Amino acid sequence: MAFNIARQFLITTTLLALTLVVFENSQLDILAQDYLYDFTAQHWLLDRDQQPWKLLLYDGIKRLYMLGVLVLLITLVVFRKQPRIREYKTGLLTVLLSTILVPLVIASLKAETNVPCPKDISHYNGALPHVTLFASWPADARPDTVQRCYPAAHASGGFALLSLFFLFKSRRNRRLAVAFALTVGWVTGFYKMLIGDHFLSHTIVSMLLAWLIILLTHAMVRFITARQSYPTHAS
């Protein structure tokens, strides 16, 4: 079956809506996060400053990600006329724009959702109540600063690599690209859960939003490159 962007967009939007409904009306986030917190010692299973995990799964992977984006940008600019680059132009542009837009959009959403991190709620020895996306803050417990924990921005970089799907042409390579991106996204996402920065739903929503952004990005790139392939002629 040929890949259909409109169908994928509909499926992903439906999954996103179901995810929001299920987690908003259940205690699944708390139930999952309870396994990652030591209530006796009152600390998370992994300390946020513990090495080598912080270097590998936070600082290091962020630097590697930015380096990859920079290399891709330079490649598209400097070697844009090379036959191999021209052949994969649509896929390369999709990857470049997605790796920029996905983290940017998701980080921007975090400033608007005003949802606290697990480490900050009273259930895990924090000071704030557990407030979900569509819940209102209690009048006497509203924090002075905006809470920026939803969706998961760090994992979004890994999920942005799902755009590699559009770089490859064979089914095997596309599957490998998706498996690689999901592994990076979920390893970094789980790391943030282990240190109390995110709930499970934060990472799932980040993954689904990333795929939606990638689909829109690819559709836009494909439309623009198709128009460039058919130059207009003066009448």
Sequence and secondary structure as in RCSB ss.txt:
>XXXX:A:sequence
MAFNIARQFLITTTLLALTLVVFENSQLDILAQDYLYDFTAQHWLLDRDQQPWKLLLYDGIKRLYMLGVLVLLIT
LVVFRKQPRIREYKTGLLTVLLSTILVPLVIASLKAETNVPCPKDISHYNGALPHVTLFASWPADARPDTVQRCY
PAAHASGGFALLSLFFLFKSRRNRRLAVAFALTVGWVTGFYKMLIGDHFLSHTIVSMLLAWLIILLTHAMVRFIT
ARQSYPTHAS
>XXXX:A:secstr
    HHHHHHHHHHHHHHHHHHHHTSSHHHHHHHTTEETTTTEESS TT TTHHIIIIIHHHHHHHHHHHHHHHH
HHHTTTSHHHHHTHHHHHHHHHHHHHHHHHHHHHHHHH B  GGGBGGGT SB    TT    TTT  SS  B S
S HHHHHHHHGGGGGGT  SHHHHHHHHHHHHHHHHHHHHHHHHTTS  HHHHHHHHHHHHHHHHHHHHHHHHHH
HHHTS     
